[in-house]
Amino acid sequence: MPRKCTICHHPKREGIDAALVRREPFRAIARQHDVSKDALIRHHDNHLPAALVQSHQAAEVAHADQILSEVLDLRNHALGILEKAEKLDDLRAACAAIREARGCLELLGKLAGRLQDGTTVNVFLSPEWQTVQVAILKALAPHPEARQAVVAALDVVAIRHKPGHA
């Protein structure tokens, strides 16, 4: 006879399900509701209603759309202020409006995934990668067909990761 799910029969199941949908850590949920982490994982994998997960995802999309709409409103407002400042020949206000509009555009780019924060590192140029590549090719020297296949595969990967390559 299969074991009954302790989470499905827990008096605070709704709260547990909500925490799982919000992707709170299993360990934290287990501690808060005095259940085992393993039981939570089994419940998550086998019993968490798909509709609940989908409704949470829909809510996240709606929230993202709201943020996008607000940023667009801010950009439009900043551009309106810029237009008024230019008509009044108020260079200070115009520059401030330009900065705000630029900030909104930057945020829109990040939200759209077109801009990224941080530094991009090209591992293909690192001395460590060069050393690994040489070691791989030396190890494959007795196997010319395999060596040729690896060289071709590495060339494809290097081309895909070249700056400016789509």
Summary of the structure (lengths in Angstrom):
residues: 166
radius of gyration: 27.1
end to end distance: 54.9
largest distance: 81.9
contacts: 374
relative contact order: 0.06
helix: 72%
strand: 0%
